Amino acid sequence: MILYASPLACSGAVLMALHELDLPCDVAFVDIYAQPHIVIDDGTPFADVSPKNAVPALRLDSGALLTEVGVILQYIADLKPGSGLLPQPGGLARYRVMEWLSYVGSDVHKTIGPLFHPQMPAAAKDIHRQNLHRRLSHIDQRLAHQPYLAGDGFTVADAYLFVMIGWEPWFKVDLTPYPNLARFHGHVASRPSFAHLRRTVDPALQRMNLPAFPRAGAVGCGGERRI
Ligand SMILES: N[C@@H](CCC(=O)N[C@@H](CS)C(=O)NCC(=O)O)C(=O)O
């Protein structure tokens, strides 16, 4: 398998999950701040690899290309049934994790994105911030009663949420009103899979002339000035 990823992007959730699952996978980094986006190793226009032109994209050994964070996370977790990162199909527990994957993907990820678009008017950003506040408050309440989104065990949905809230220092979403979320973040940042993520992306950051992680535990899409 080859994972197309970008060092500070949502694809970090897949990199973490691959490490949690102990699954081998080649990684091709994509500069999503270059126009057109390019695969940094060989300069291939990324749109030639994936017509959506967005990371992550997973090239399977069969040659098929799989896209969408939530789907790729489920696919790789299913390669290691019983890992705990995703319950088996058929039971409600599985749908709970899928529910969170969907919520993080649509309501959190795509609310944070507009906050760092340089052409987005300030008034529109305020609306997105208010929406984000409602959603992060909901998650914060959930995390008051349990360590992870779906209960006591870390799942692929937590990897996705972790990478999203790690964007906070880059996109100035104040996390102080969400103490449980902050605790969750600290907790997940201590997992070896996050250390692995940092080790994996740091050389690519250097090649893209981007600064290293702004602080321990922080990941993101690159900051307001970059997209
Ligand atoms: N719906 C997609 C969204 C992926 C996405 O937004 N990727 C961003 C990085 S976090 C990207 O590649 N942006 C580049 C672009 O849209 O030009 C998914 O869930 O995978």
The ligand as an SDF file (V2000), in Angstrom:
LIG
                    3D

 20 19  0  0  0  0  0  0  0  0999 V2000
  -13.2790   14.7990    2.3640 N   0  0  0  0  0  0  0  0  0  0  0  0
  -11.8610   14.5990    2.3970 C   0  0  0  0  0  0  0  0  0  0  0  0
  -11.1960   15.9090    2.8080 C   0  0  0  0  0  0  0  0  0  0  0  0
   -9.7030   15.7950    2.8550 C   0  0  0  0  0  0  0  0  0  0  0  0
   -9.0600   17.1610    3.0270 C   0  0  0  0  0  0  0  0  0  0  0  0
   -9.7100   18.1740    3.3080 O   0  0  0  0  0  0  0  0  0  0  0  0
   -7.7310   17.1860    2.8380 N   0  0  0  0  0  0  0  0  0  0  0  0
   -6.9930   18.4410    2.8840 C   0  0  0  0  0  0  0  0  0  0  0  0
   -5.8800   18.3780    3.9020 C   0  0  0  0  0  0  0  0  0  0  0  0
   -6.4900   18.3010    5.5580 S   0  0  0  0  0  0  0  0  0  0  0  0
   -6.3410   18.6700    1.5340 C   0  0  0  0  0  0  0  0  0  0  0  0
   -5.7340   17.7890    0.9740 O   0  0  0  0  0  0  0  0  0  0  0  0
   -6.4790   19.8930    1.0230 N   0  0  0  0  0  0  0  0  0  0  0  0
   -5.8800   20.2570   -0.2260 C   0  0  0  0  0  0  0  0  0  0  0  0
   -6.8560   20.8980   -1.1430 C   0  0  0  0  0  0  0  0  0  0  0  0
   -8.0810   20.7560   -0.9100 O   0  0  0  0  0  0  0  0  0  0  0  0
   -6.4290   21.5430   -2.0870 O   0  0  0  0  0  0  0  0  0  0  0  0
  -11.5010   13.4820    3.3500 C   0  0  0  0  0  0  0  0  0  0  0  0
  -12.2590   13.2310    4.3030 O   0  0  0  0  0  0  0  0  0  0  0  0
  -10.4650   12.8210    3.1620 O   0  0  0  0  0  0  0  0  0  0  0  0
  1  2  1  0
  2  3  1  0
  2 18  1  0
  3  4  1  0
  4  5  1  0
  5  6  2  0
  5  7  1  0
  7  8  1  0
  8  9  1  0
  8 11  1  0
  9 10  1  0
 11 12  2  0
 11 13  1  0
 13 14  1  0
 14 15  1  0
 15 16  2  0
 15 17  1  0
 18 19  2  0
 18 20  1  0
M  END
$$$$
